[in-house]
Amino acid sequence: MPPEDSVSAWRLLDERIRTWWDEDLVTAHEEEIRADANVLFLPESYASGGGRVGPPWYRSMFAWDTWFSNLALLVHGRDDLVRAHVVNYVAMIERYGFMPNANQEALRTRSQVPVFPDSVLRLLRRTGERALLERAYPALVAEYTGYWNADHHRTACGLATNADLGDPALDPRLAAEAETGLDWTPIYDGDVRRVAPLLTNCALVRYAEVLAALADLLDLPAQARRWRAEGAERAELIRTLCWDDEQGFFFDYDHVRGRRLAHWSLCGYWPLWAGVATPEQARRSAEALERFRHPYGLTVTDRALPSPHEGMGEGDVQWMYPAGWAPLVIVASWGLDRYGLHDAGRQAAEGFTGCLVGHFTATGELYEKYNVVTGGLDLPNERYGTIKLHGWTSAAAVLLGRRVYEATPVEELLERAGARP
């Protein structure tokens, strides 16, 4: 059992986060657009990832960051804010055909890993709002089919890659990598366009399942069957192409060379989160957890790797050892618990949660990433330094805090909140 003072400190943090949701609200209406031409209009207020503590560019609504916030908001009973985020997401698809990386003009040439639709289904399960269901479903179908399954994401192997539609400010390789959300990382050897990333394809398996569930709610059985079949087909390809039976782990797939990449990363737990792994694959993946586990959490990669971005006009990578990032830790713990590997699910969550609580107790702040080997904030490889952040770090405190201090896995938390998958 965790010490009582740790539990009390986490509860204080959880209560503080409840107030941050409203304190971090941002609008992107006419007034904001007149002040900053880079801002894209959103109809509803939203809880930005950076909130009032992050840098100005983090006051946007980011595509995958907001999913993690939505999960915590559902646990906190803030359906109003989740609904606002869903309306904004749908409005973006209706305008652009997909949700951009964020509501910034400069980020409109790409999206981010498509996990957000999961929270659309969870909200609608809880509220039963028919009008929003009837608006959201065709929008999500348009994004899934017209953007994520469009030619620029397709590969000959049948899995999706990541791509950008023409960012004028970035090398095309970096712009495509930014769509994975891992900007920047060494795990794709410098050009994700040659790769079928695990996190993107596992998110698309879940996206297809969400569409099937929404079609069921709308009494569209033929469409539901189509989406389930597409999800199952992609899941089988992930098992076939990305699983390394000799090493007992999932790896990203180089669809150009027709082989798996060599880098061990927490992205290998995304097939567990998506329910893609077989029980035996999940069990063996759990055995690999010690590669990433350190006193203060899980590192993104099992070791430091050289930057593959030389000559691309960008600085250091940041999604690798010794950094620990909230989104990947949440997914790893959740995925392990999904297969009943609860000791591993707890172990995946506890060091990082303790790190968050410890820093909050000392400083009153949460941060975007942490050095989970030393427990500090200094990292040898950073793109722009360690910044204060709410968003998905707050979500980790809410979700993983309950995992560690109340022994409640993430999916069980959401089901108790009436937000079923």
MINU-124680 format. One record per residue (C-alpha): residue number from 1; residue in three letters; x, z, y. Coordinates in pm, whole numbers, plus 50000, padded with zeros to 5 digits. Each point is the difference from the previous one (the first is absolute). Example, Ala and Ser with C-alpha at 12.3 -4.5 7.8 and 13.67 -1.06 7.14 Angstrom:
2
nr->1, rest->ALA, x->51230, z->50780, y->49550
nr->2, rest->SER, x->50137, z->49934, y->50344
//
This chain:
421
nr->1, rest->MET, x->50000, z->50000, y->50000
nr->2, rest->PRO, x->50127, z->49927, y->50353
nr->3, rest->PRO, x->50089, z->50303, y->50212
nr->4, rest->GLU, x->49709, z->50130, y->50204
nr->5, rest->ASP, x->50184, z->49945, y->50329
nr->6, rest->SER, x->50040, z->49631, y->49911
nr->7, rest->VAL, x->49629, z->49971, y->49926
nr->8, rest->SER, x->49915, z->50169, y->50330
nr->9, rest->ALA, x->50238, z->49773, y->50190
nr->10, rest->TRP, x->49843, z->49691, y->49840
nr->11, rest->ARG, x->49650, z->50120, y->50088
nr->12, rest->LEU, x->50105, z->50041, y->50362
nr->13, rest->LEU, x->50133, z->49643, y->49996
nr->14, rest->ASP, x->49681, z->49868, y->49840
nr->15, rest->GLU, x->49790, z->50166, y->50269
nr->16, rest->ARG, x->50222, z->49860, y->50271
nr->17, rest->ILE, x->49963, z->49650, y->49858
nr->18, rest->ARG, x->49623, z->50037, y->50024
nr->19, rest->THR, x->50042, z->50025, y->50378
nr->20, rest->TRP, x->50255, z->49720, y->50019
nr->21, rest->TRP, x->49752, z->49737, y->49876
nr->22, rest->ASP, x->49806, z->50026, y->50327
nr->23, rest->GLU, x->50304, z->50062, y->50219
nr->24, rest->ASP, x->50157, z->49679, y->49867
nr->25, rest->LEU, x->49700, z->49775, y->50071
nr->26, rest->VAL, x->50083, z->49670, y->50167
nr->27, rest->THR, x->49785, z->49717, y->50133
nr->28, rest->ALA, x->50083, z->49631, y->50027
nr->29, rest->HIS, x->49732, z->49885, y->50239
nr->30, rest->GLU, x->50007, z->49782, y->50312
nr->31, rest->GLU, x->50185, z->50259, y->50207
nr->32, rest->GLU, x->50285, z->50025, y->49749
nr->33, rest->ILE, x->50023, z->49622, y->49961
nr->34, rest->ARG, x->50025, z->49952, y->50378
nr->35, rest->ALA, x->50284, z->50256, y->50009
nr->36, rest->ASP, x->50183, z->49848, y->49702
nr->37, rest->ALA, x->49945, z->49640, y->49895
nr->38, rest->ASN, x->50151, z->50079, y->49659
nr->39, rest->VAL, x->49698, z->50215, y->49907
nr->40, rest->LEU, x->49730, z->49843, y->49781
nr->41, rest->PHE, x->49642, z->50115, y->50059
nr->42, rest->LEU, x->49840, z->50243, y->49756
nr->43, rest->PRO, x->49636, z->50106, y->50036
nr->44, rest->GLU, x->50044, z->50363, y->49890
nr->45, rest->SER, x->50236, z->50285, y->50081
nr->46, rest->TYR, x->50254, z->50073, y->49728
nr->47, rest->ALA, x->50242, z->50273, y->49898
nr->48, rest->SER, x->50335, z->49831, y->50057
nr->49, rest->GLY, x->50294, z->50073, y->49775
nr->50, rest->GLY, x->50227, z->50102, y->50284
nr->51, rest->GLY, x->49728, z->50168, y->50197
nr->52, rest->ARG, x->50118, z->50174, y->50312
nr->53, rest->VAL, x->50336, z->50093, y->49845
nr->54, rest->GLY, x->50132, z->49661, y->49882
nr->55, rest->PRO, x->50152, z->49713, y->50199
nr->56, rest->PRO, x->49762, z->49774, y->50198
nr->57, rest->TRP, x->50006, z->49721, y->49739
nr->58, rest->TYR, x->49870, z->50244, y->49739
nr->59, rest->ARG, x->49673, z->50047, y->50188
nr->60, rest->SER, x->49869, z->49690, y->49824
nr->61, rest->MET, x->49777, z->49992, y->49693
nr->62, rest->PHE, x->50230, z->49893, y->49717
nr->63, rest->ALA, x->49850, z->49841, y->49692
nr->64, rest->TRP, x->50142, z->50215, y->49722
nr->65, rest->ASP, x->50081, z->50316, y->50197
nr->66, rest->THR, x->49630, z->50041, y->50075
nr->67, rest->TRP, x->49904, z->50002, y->49631
nr->68, rest->PHE, x->50200, z->50317, y->49945
nr->69, rest->SER, x->49840, z->50158, y->50306
nr->70, rest->ASN, x->49658, z->49901, y->49867
nr->71, rest->LEU, x->50062, z->50184, y->49672
nr->72, rest->ALA, x->50085, z->50320, y->50184
nr->73, rest->LEU, x->49708, z->49952, y->50237
nr->74, rest->LEU, x->49762, z->49975, y->49704
nr->75, rest->VAL, x->50137, z->50327, y->49864
nr->76, rest->HIS, x->49953, z->50155, y->50344
nr->77, rest->GLY, x->49642, z->49872, y->50019
nr->78, rest->ARG, x->50064, z->49763, y->50292
nr->79, rest->ASP, x->49779, z->49712, y->49889
nr->80, rest->ASP, x->49954, z->49908, y->50366
nr->81, rest->LEU, x->50364, z->49905, y->50046
nr->82, rest->VAL, x->50027, z->49824, y->49664
nr->83, rest->ARG, x->49695, z->49796, y->50092
nr->84, rest->ALA, x->50157, z->49910, y->50336
nr->85, rest->HIS, x->50313, z->49883, y->49821
nr->86, rest->VAL, x->49795, z->49791, y->49757
nr->87, rest->VAL, x->49808, z->49836, y->50285
nr->88, rest->ASN, x->50330, z->49917, y->50173
nr->89, rest->TYR, x->50149, z->49856, y->49681
nr->90, rest->VAL, x->49696, z->49784, y->49935
nr->91, rest->ALA, x->49993, z->49884, y->50361
nr->92, rest->MET, x->50361, z->49889, y->49971
nr->93, rest->ILE, x->49926, z->49795, y->49688
nr->94, rest->GLU, x->49699, z->49843, y->50170
nr->95, rest->ARG, x->50221, z->49896, y->50290
nr->96, rest->TYR, x->50327, z->49902, y->49828
nr->97, rest->GLY, x->49915, z->49954, y->49632
nr->98, rest->PHE, x->50205, z->50307, y->49904
nr->99, rest->MET, x->50100, z->50337, y->50135
nr->100, rest->PRO, x->50327, z->49947, y->50190
nr->101, rest->ASN, x->50299, z->50226, y->49952
nr->102, rest->ALA, x->49853, z->50195, y->50294
nr->103, rest->ASN, x->49785, z->49930, y->50303
nr->104, rest->GLN, x->50294, z->49857, y->50191
nr->105, rest->GLU, x->50032, z->49636, y->50102
nr->106, rest->ALA, x->50363, z->50007, y->49889
nr->107, rest->LEU, x->49897, z->50102, y->49647
nr->108, rest->ARG, x->49718, z->49749, y->49952
nr->109, rest->THR, x->50199, z->49761, y->49778
nr->110, rest->ARG, x->49982, z->50226, y->49692
nr->111, rest->SER, x->49811, z->50285, y->49841
nr->112, rest->GLN, x->50124, z->50302, y->49801
nr->113, rest->VAL, x->49964, z->50108, y->49638
nr->114, rest->PRO, x->49618, z->49979, y->49946
nr->115, rest->VAL, x->49904, z->50353, y->49897
nr->116, rest->PHE, x->49745, z->50066, y->50276
nr->117, rest->PRO, x->49698, z->49852, y->49811
nr->118, rest->ASP, x->50017, z->50291, y->49755
nr->119, rest->SER, x->49885, z->50230, y->50280
nr->120, rest->VAL, x->49713, z->49765, y->50089
nr->121, rest->LEU, x->49855, z->50048, y->49653
nr->122, rest->ARG, x->50060, z->50375, y->50007
nr->123, rest->LEU, x->49820, z->50036, y->50333
nr->124, rest->LEU, x->49704, z->49791, y->49884
nr->125, rest->ARG, x->49976, z->50195, y->49675
nr->126, rest->ARG, x->49965, z->50313, y->50209
nr->127, rest->THR, x->49769, z->49877, y->50273
nr->128, rest->GLY, x->49800, z->49725, y->49828
nr->129, rest->GLU, x->49982, z->49810, y->50330
nr->130, rest->ARG, x->49843, z->49668, y->49906
nr->131, rest->ALA, x->50055, z->49817, y->50329
nr->132, rest->LEU, x->50372, z->50073, y->49999
nr->133, rest->LEU, x->50023, z->49899, y->49633
nr->134, rest->GLU, x->49833, z->49665, y->50075
nr->135, rest->ARG, x->50240, z->49937, y->50289
nr->136, rest->ALA, x->50317, z->50122, y->49830
nr->137, rest->TYR, x->49966, z->49819, y->49668
nr->138, rest->PRO, x->50012, z->49639, y->50128
nr->139, rest->ALA, x->50282, z->50089, y->50237
nr->140, rest->LEU, x->50209, z->50149, y->49720
nr->141, rest->VAL, x->49927, z->49701, y->49776
nr->142, rest->ALA, x->50124, z->49774, y->50281
nr->143, rest->GLU, x->50323, z->50197, y->50038
nr->144, rest->TYR, x->50066, z->50027, y->49625
nr->145, rest->THR, x->49935, z->49632, y->49928
nr->146, rest->GLY, x->50096, z->49832, y->50328
nr->147, rest->TYR, x->50310, z->50201, y->50087
nr->148, rest->TRP, x->50144, z->50193, y->49705
nr->149, rest->ASN, x->49928, z->49720, y->49751
nr->150, rest->ALA, x->50086, z->49720, y->50242
nr->151, rest->ASP, x->50287, z->49759, y->49937
nr->152, rest->HIS, x->50256, z->50196, y->50202
nr->153, rest->HIS, x->49958, z->50299, y->49767
nr->154, rest->ARG, x->49972, z->49817, y->49669
nr->155, rest->THR, x->50290, z->49954, y->49761
nr->156, rest->ALA, x->50046, z->49794, y->49684
nr->157, rest->CYS, x->50011, z->50320, y->49790
nr->158, rest->GLY, x->49644, z->50092, y->50097
nr->159, rest->LEU, x->50085, z->50311, y->50202
nr->160, rest->ALA, x->50000, z->50017, y->50379
nr->161, rest->THR, x->50297, z->50012, y->50232
nr->162, rest->ASN, x->50013, z->50110, y->50363
nr->163, rest->ALA, x->50023, z->49758, y->50288
nr->164, rest->ASP, x->49967, z->49967, y->50376
nr->165, rest->LEU, x->49822, z->49722, y->50186
nr->166, rest->GLY, x->50255, z->49953, y->50279
nr->167, rest->ASP, x->50124, z->50308, y->50185
nr->168, rest->PRO, x->50215, z->49854, y->50281
nr->169, rest->ALA, x->50205, z->50317, y->50041
nr->170, rest->LEU, x->50120, z->50062, y->49642
nr->171, rest->ASP, x->50197, z->49818, y->49737
nr->172, rest->PRO, x->49735, z->49871, y->49754
nr->173, rest->ARG, x->50152, z->50211, y->49722
nr->174, rest->LEU, x->49961, z->50317, y->50203
nr->175, rest->ALA, x->49652, z->49907, y->50119
nr->176, rest->ALA, x->49890, z->49956, y->49638
nr->177, rest->GLU, x->50160, z->50331, y->49904
nr->178, rest->ALA, x->49810, z->50170, y->50282
nr->179, rest->GLU, x->49677, z->49898, y->49826
nr->180, rest->THR, x->50089, z->50225, y->49707
nr->181, rest->GLY, x->50008, z->50294, y->50239
nr->182, rest->LEU, x->50357, z->50079, y->49895
nr->183, rest->ASP, x->50181, z->49889, y->50312
nr->184, rest->TRP, x->50287, z->50005, y->49914
nr->185, rest->THR, x->50101, z->50049, y->49637
nr->186, rest->PRO, x->50272, z->49869, y->49772
nr->187, rest->ILE, x->49778, z->49980, y->49690
nr->188, rest->TYR, x->49902, z->49633, y->50053
nr->189, rest->ASP, x->50361, z->49877, y->50037
nr->190, rest->GLY, x->49931, z->49881, y->50354
nr->191, rest->ASP, x->49726, z->49744, y->49934
nr->192, rest->VAL, x->49667, z->50131, y->49872
nr->193, rest->ARG, x->49861, z->49645, y->50004
nr->194, rest->ARG, x->50188, z->49949, y->49672
nr->195, rest->VAL, x->49843, z->50315, y->49857
nr->196, rest->ALA, x->49662, z->50108, y->49863
nr->197, rest->PRO, x->50000, z->50361, y->50130
nr->198, rest->LEU, x->49846, z->50270, y->49785
nr->199, rest->LEU, x->49826, z->50175, y->50287
nr->200, rest->THR, x->49835, z->49680, y->50127
nr->201, rest->ASN, x->49876, z->49888, y->49659
nr->202, rest->CYS, x->49881, z->50343, y->49893
nr->203, rest->ALA, x->49809, z->50025, y->50328
nr->204, rest->LEU, x->49840, z->49663, y->49922
nr->205, rest->VAL, x->49893, z->50125, y->49656
nr->206, rest->ARG, x->49826, z->50286, y->50176
nr->207, rest->TYR, x->49858, z->49761, y->50263
nr->208, rest->ALA, x->49834, z->49795, y->49725
nr->209, rest->GLU, x->49855, z->50317, y->49847
nr->210, rest->VAL, x->49862, z->50103, y->50340
nr->211, rest->LEU, x->49832, z->49662, y->50042
nr->212, rest->ALA, x->49847, z->50034, y->49653
nr->213, rest->ALA, x->49862, z->50344, y->50081
nr->214, rest->LEU, x->49859, z->49880, y->50333
nr->215, rest->ALA, x->49842, z->49701, y->49826
nr->216, rest->ASP, x->49838, z->50240, y->49754
nr->217, rest->LEU, x->49856, z->50199, y->50290
nr->218, rest->LEU, x->49857, z->49675, y->50137
nr->219, rest->ASP, x->49861, z->49899, y->49658
nr->220, rest->LEU, x->50227, z->49696, y->49968
nr->221, rest->PRO, x->50102, z->50021, y->49633
nr->222, rest->ALA, x->50160, z->49657, y->49972
nr->223, rest->GLN, x->50226, z->50068, y->50296
nr->224, rest->ALA, x->50086, z->50344, y->49863
nr->225, rest->ARG, x->50108, z->49842, y->49671
nr->226, rest->ARG, x->50219, z->49751, y->50185
nr->227, rest->TRP, x->50184, z->50269, y->50195
nr->228, rest->ARG, x->50052, z->50217, y->49693
nr->229, rest->ALA, x->50140, z->49706, y->49808
nr->230, rest->GLU, x->50240, z->49917, y->50285
nr->231, rest->GLY, x->50118, z->50360, y->50019
nr->232, rest->ALA, x->50051, z->50018, y->49624
nr->233, rest->GLU, x->50194, z->49672, y->50000
nr->234, rest->ARG, x->50236, z->50120, y->50275
nr->235, rest->ALA, x->50046, z->50335, y->49824
nr->236, rest->GLU, x->50103, z->49823, y->49680
nr->237, rest->LEU, x->50253, z->49791, y->50191
nr->238, rest->ILE, x->50150, z->50316, y->50153
nr->239, rest->ARG, x->50034, z->50155, y->49656
nr->240, rest->THR, x->50158, z->49683, y->49864
nr->241, rest->LEU, x->50237, z->49912, y->50282
nr->242, rest->CYS, x->50086, z->50332, y->50166
nr->243, rest->TRP, x->50032, z->50245, y->49710
nr->244, rest->ASP, x->50348, z->50045, y->49854
nr->245, rest->ASP, x->49956, z->50149, y->49655
nr->246, rest->GLU, x->50368, z->50070, y->49954
nr->247, rest->GLN, x->50022, z->50207, y->50318
nr->248, rest->GLY, x->49646, z->50136, y->49983
nr->249, rest->PHE, x->49898, z->49921, y->50355
nr->250, rest->PHE, x->49831, z->49741, y->50223
nr->251, rest->PHE, x->50213, z->49779, y->50226
nr->252, rest->ASP, x->49921, z->49740, y->50266
nr->253, rest->TYR, x->50007, z->49642, y->49869
nr->254, rest->ASP, x->50210, z->49713, y->50137
nr->255, rest->HIS, x->49759, z->49710, y->49949
nr->256, rest->VAL, x->50262, z->49741, y->50100
nr->257, rest->ARG, x->50262, z->50101, y->49744
nr->258, rest->GLY, x->49743, z->50120, y->49749
nr->259, rest->ARG, x->50145, z->50347, y->49951
nr->260, rest->ARG, x->49948, z->50359, y->50104
nr->261, rest->LEU, x->50202, z->50146, y->50287
nr->262, rest->ALA, x->50241, z->50279, y->49912
nr->263, rest->HIS, x->49909, z->50262, y->50259
nr->264, rest->TRP, x->49831, z->50326, y->49902
nr->265, rest->SER, x->49745, z->50100, y->50262
nr->266, rest->LEU, x->49685, z->50209, y->50038
nr->267, rest->CYS, x->49808, z->49671, y->50008
nr->268, rest->GLY, x->50030, z->50023, y->49622
nr->269, rest->TYR, x->49721, z->50261, y->50008
nr->270, rest->TRP, x->49748, z->49769, y->50166
nr->271, rest->PRO, x->49888, z->49859, y->49661
nr->272, rest->LEU, x->49904, z->50357, y->49904
nr->273, rest->TRP, x->49801, z->50048, y->50321
nr->274, rest->ALA, x->49819, z->49669, y->49939
nr->275, rest->GLY, x->49928, z->50078, y->49634
nr->276, rest->VAL, x->50206, z->49697, y->49895
nr->277, rest->ALA, x->50246, z->50187, y->49776
nr->278, rest->THR, x->49924, z->50072, y->49636
nr->279, rest->PRO, x->50005, z->50369, y->49903
nr->280, rest->GLU, x->50339, z->49952, y->49836
nr->281, rest->GLN, x->50140, z->49824, y->50307
nr->282, rest->ALA, x->49873, z->50284, y->50217
nr->283, rest->ARG, x->50160, z->50261, y->49772
nr->284, rest->ARG, x->50337, z->49825, y->50013
nr->285, rest->SER, x->49973, z->49953, y->50377
nr->286, rest->ALA, x->49951, z->50375, y->50033
nr->287, rest->GLU, x->50329, z->50053, y->49820
nr->288, rest->ALA, x->50172, z->49801, y->50277
nr->289, rest->LEU, x->49879, z->50236, y->50273
nr->290, rest->GLU, x->50326, z->50197, y->49992
nr->291, rest->ARG, x->50182, z->49693, y->50136
nr->292, rest->PHE, x->49817, z->50048, y->50331
nr->293, rest->ARG, x->49934, z->50372, y->50006
nr->294, rest->HIS, x->50197, z->50221, y->50239
nr->295, rest->PRO, x->49944, z->50349, y->50140
nr->296, rest->TYR, x->49789, z->49874, y->50291
nr->297, rest->GLY, x->49814, z->49711, y->49841
nr->298, rest->LEU, x->50032, z->49655, y->49849
nr->299, rest->THR, x->50243, z->49743, y->50139
nr->300, rest->VAL, x->49875, z->49642, y->50043
nr->301, rest->THR, x->50284, z->49868, y->49782
nr->302, rest->ASP, x->50216, z->50180, y->49748
nr->303, rest->ARG, x->50315, z->49932, y->50200
nr->304, rest->ALA, x->50125, z->49857, y->50328
nr->305, rest->LEU, x->50021, z->49620, y->50000
nr->306, rest->PRO, x->50175, z->49762, y->50240
nr->307, rest->SER, x->49784, z->49832, y->50260
nr->308, rest->PRO, x->49913, z->49641, y->49903
nr->309, rest->HIS, x->49903, z->49911, y->50358
nr->310, rest->GLU, x->50333, z->49901, y->50149
nr->311, rest->GLY, x->49963, z->49717, y->50247
nr->312, rest->MET, x->49625, z->50052, y->50038
nr->313, rest->GLY, x->50024, z->50176, y->50335
nr->314, rest->GLU, x->49874, z->50342, y->49892
nr->315, rest->GLY, x->50147, z->50346, y->49953
nr->316, rest->ASP, x->50019, z->50238, y->49708
nr->317, rest->VAL, x->49761, z->50020, y->49711
nr->318, rest->GLN, x->49793, z->50318, y->49979
nr->319, rest->TRP, x->49789, z->49973, y->49684
nr->320, rest->MET, x->50264, z->50122, y->49756
nr->321, rest->TYR, x->50203, z->50303, y->49889
nr->322, rest->PRO, x->50024, z->50268, y->50137
nr->323, rest->ALA, x->49671, z->49947, y->50187
nr->324, rest->GLY, x->49666, z->50130, y->49878
nr->325, rest->TRP, x->49684, z->49839, y->50138
nr->326, rest->ALA, x->49647, z->50136, y->49974
nr->327, rest->PRO, x->49820, z->49685, y->49874
nr->328, rest->LEU, x->50224, z->49944, y->49700
nr->329, rest->VAL, x->49997, z->50368, y->49903
nr->330, rest->ILE, x->49619, z->50010, y->50018
nr->331, rest->VAL, x->49968, z->49694, y->49778
nr->332, rest->ALA, x->50256, z->50127, y->49747
nr->333, rest->SER, x->49835, z->50340, y->49960
nr->334, rest->TRP, x->49652, z->49845, y->49987
nr->335, rest->GLY, x->50106, z->49743, y->49743
nr->336, rest->LEU, x->50158, z->50256, y->49767
nr->337, rest->ASP, x->49691, z->50222, y->50021
nr->338, rest->ARG, x->49778, z->49700, y->49922
nr->339, rest->TYR, x->50153, z->49988, y->49652
nr->340, rest->GLY, x->49968, z->50373, y->49940
nr->341, rest->LEU, x->50373, z->50054, y->50066
nr->342, rest->HIS, x->49923, z->50301, y->50214
nr->343, rest->ASP, x->50336, z->50177, y->49978
nr->344, rest->ALA, x->50168, z->49684, y->50128
nr->345, rest->GLY, x->49728, z->49950, y->50261
nr->346, rest->ARG, x->50063, z->50349, y->50134
nr->347, rest->GLN, x->50378, z->49953, y->49991
nr->348, rest->ALA, x->49965, z->49676, y->50196
nr->349, rest->ALA, x->49807, z->50182, y->50272
nr->350, rest->GLU, x->50149, z->50345, y->50033
nr->351, rest->GLY, x->50344, z->49943, y->50156
nr->352, rest->PHE, x->49870, z->49766, y->50269
nr->353, rest->THR, x->49705, z->50224, y->50079
nr->354, rest->GLY, x->50230, z->50299, y->50038
nr->355, rest->CYS, x->50220, z->49795, y->50231
nr->356, rest->LEU, x->49704, z->49907, y->50224
nr->357, rest->VAL, x->49875, z->50358, y->50016
nr->358, rest->GLY, x->50347, z->50136, y->50069
nr->359, rest->HIS, x->50063, z->49764, y->50291
nr->360, rest->PHE, x->49655, z->50063, y->50143
nr->361, rest->THR, x->50054, z->50376, y->49984
nr->362, rest->ALA, x->50334, z->49962, y->50179
nr->363, rest->THR, x->49907, z->49735, y->50259
nr->364, rest->GLY, x->49622, z->49959, y->50012
nr->365, rest->GLU, x->50051, z->49631, y->49923
nr->366, rest->LEU, x->49978, z->49746, y->49719
nr->367, rest->TYR, x->50230, z->49699, y->49974
nr->368, rest->GLU, x->49990, z->49644, y->49873
nr->369, rest->LYS, x->50265, z->50055, y->49731
nr->370, rest->TYR, x->50234, z->50271, y->49877
nr->371, rest->ASN, x->50339, z->50029, y->49835
nr->372, rest->VAL, x->49869, z->50143, y->49675
nr->373, rest->VAL, x->50348, z->50061, y->49860
nr->374, rest->THR, x->50106, z->50239, y->50277
nr->375, rest->GLY, x->49657, z->50095, y->50131
nr->376, rest->GLY, x->50094, z->49892, y->50352
nr->377, rest->LEU, x->49902, z->49720, y->50236
nr->378, rest->ASP, x->50334, z->49823, y->50026
nr->379, rest->LEU, x->50020, z->49684, y->49793
nr->380, rest->PRO, x->50300, z->49769, y->49967
nr->381, rest->ASN, x->49787, z->49685, y->49991
nr->382, rest->GLU, x->49728, z->49979, y->50264
nr->383, rest->ARG, x->49844, z->49710, y->50182
nr->384, rest->TYR, x->49904, z->50196, y->50312
nr->385, rest->GLY, x->50066, z->50366, y->49923
nr->386, rest->THR, x->49770, z->50272, y->49874
nr->387, rest->ILE, x->49685, z->50021, y->50210
nr->388, rest->LYS, x->49720, z->50253, y->50022
nr->389, rest->LEU, x->49695, z->49872, y->49815
nr->390, rest->HIS, x->49655, z->50107, y->49886
nr->391, rest->GLY, x->49811, z->49728, y->49810
nr->392, rest->TRP, x->50118, z->49973, y->49643
nr->393, rest->THR, x->50223, z->50307, y->50027
nr->394, rest->SER, x->49691, z->50200, y->50094
nr->395, rest->ALA, x->49825, z->49837, y->49705
nr->396, rest->ALA, x->50278, z->50115, y->49768
nr->397, rest->ALA, x->49963, z->50356, y->50126
nr->398, rest->VAL, x->49623, z->49989, y->49938
nr->399, rest->LEU, x->50009, z->49825, y->49662
nr->400, rest->LEU, x->50322, z->50123, y->49846
nr->401, rest->GLY, x->49954, z->50346, y->50145
nr->402, rest->ARG, x->49684, z->50034, y->49794
nr->403, rest->ARG, x->50185, z->49851, y->49703
nr->404, rest->VAL, x->50277, z->50262, y->50022
nr->405, rest->TYR, x->49826, z->50310, y->50136
nr->406, rest->GLU, x->49655, z->49955, y->49843
nr->407, rest->ALA, x->50102, z->49800, y->49688
nr->408, rest->THR, x->49748, z->49724, y->50083
nr->409, rest->PRO, x->50111, z->49639, y->49940
nr->410, rest->VAL, x->49923, z->49745, y->50272
nr->411, rest->GLU, x->49730, z->49813, y->49807
nr->412, rest->GLU, x->49822, z->50324, y->49914
nr->413, rest->LEU, x->50011, z->50098, y->50367
nr->414, rest->LEU, x->49833, z->49677, y->50101
nr->415, rest->GLU, x->49739, z->50021, y->49726
nr->416, rest->ARG, x->49913, z->50354, y->50108
nr->417, rest->ALA, x->49952, z->49858, y->50350
nr->418, rest->GLY, x->49755, z->49743, y->49862
nr->419, rest->ALA, x->50246, z->49717, y->50060
nr->420, rest->ARG, x->50018, z->49850, y->49651
nr->421, rest->PRO, x->50216, z->49695, y->49922
//
